[in-house]
């Protein structure tokens, strides 16, 4: 991974499979690092921390489940960080029908008088690729 910027970032892969075939096997690598093979069961996840590049960091991942497989290039860049909700983590979620990118939206709340305000992050999963 190119380490050209000092801000830390995380890439997370989360198994949220349901039904009969719930085991997830995957391998991810970048130009500089091989992250190896992993096997996760539902509610397990793996994350990797790295310094964000000024350009793009490309992770290539092969995902295998009982529902099918996906070969996906996960691009980590400043634009992707905005898609993920401008957080310090991009989360890819494996579900029964495919691979999702978890996006976070900020909801703003206030009391009825308007003198107290707070915000909450709400997750929204967007299908990126169905199993083949």
MOBELPE-V950694 format. One record per pair of residues at least 4 apart in sequence whose C-alpha atoms are under 6 Angstrom apart, sorted by the first residue. I is the first residue (numbers start at 0). J is the second residue. D is the distance in Angstrom with one decimal. If there is no record, write none. Layout:
((I/J/D) (I/J/D))
This chain:
((0/31/5.0) (1/52/5.9) (2/50/5.5) (2/52/5.8) (3/52/5.2) (4/51/5.6) (4/52/5.4) (5/50/5.9) (6/50/5.7) (6/51/5.9) (7/49/5.7) (7/50/4.6) (7/51/6.0) (8/48/5.6) (8/49/5.6) (8/50/5.9) (8/51/6.0) (8/87/5.0) (8/88/5.8) (9/47/5.4) (9/48/4.4) (9/88/4.5) (10/46/5.4) (10/47/5.3) (10/88/5.8) (10/89/5.1) (11/45/5.7) (11/46/4.1) (11/90/4.6) (12/44/5.6) (12/45/5.4) (12/90/5.9) (12/91/4.9) (12/92/5.9) (13/44/4.3) (13/92/4.9) (14/41/5.1) (14/42/5.7) (14/43/5.7) (14/93/5.1) (15/41/5.3) (15/42/5.9) (15/93/5.6) (15/94/5.2) (16/21/5.1) (16/41/5.8) (16/94/4.5) (16/95/5.2) (17/21/5.8) (20/65/5.0) (22/40/5.0) (23/38/5.6) (23/39/5.2) (23/64/5.2) (24/37/5.7) (24/38/4.5) (24/63/5.2) (25/36/5.6) (25/37/5.4) (25/61/5.3) (25/62/4.4) (26/35/5.4) (26/36/4.3) (26/60/5.5) (26/61/5.4) (27/34/5.4) (27/59/5.5) (27/60/4.2) (28/32/5.6) (28/33/4.3) (28/34/5.3) (28/58/5.4) (28/59/5.5) (29/57/5.8) (29/58/4.6) (39/43/5.7) (55/75/5.9) (55/76/4.7) (56/75/5.1) (57/73/5.9) (57/74/4.7) (58/72/5.7) (58/73/5.0) (59/71/6.0) (59/72/4.4) (60/70/5.9) (60/71/5.4) (61/69/6.0) (61/70/4.5) (62/68/5.4) (62/69/5.2) (63/68/4.5) (67/130/4.9) (67/131/5.3) (68/130/5.3) (68/131/5.5) (69/130/5.7) (75/79/5.8) (80/85/5.2) (81/85/4.5) (83/89/5.5) (83/102/4.5) (84/102/5.6) (84/103/4.6) (90/101/5.4) (91/99/5.6) (91/100/4.7) (92/98/5.9) (92/99/5.0) (93/98/4.8) (96/129/5.9) (97/128/5.7) (97/129/4.1) (97/130/5.1) (98/126/6.0) (98/127/5.7) (98/128/5.3) (99/124/5.8) (99/125/5.2) (99/126/4.3) (99/127/5.2) (100/124/5.7) (100/125/5.3) (101/123/5.8) (101/124/4.4) (102/122/5.7) (102/123/5.1) (102/124/5.9) (103/121/5.5) (103/122/4.5) (104/120/5.6) (104/121/5.3) (105/119/5.7) (105/120/4.6) (106/118/5.5) (106/119/5.3) (107/117/6.0) (107/118/4.4) (108/116/5.6) (108/117/5.4) (108/118/5.8) (109/113/5.5) (109/115/5.4) (109/116/4.2) (110/115/5.7))
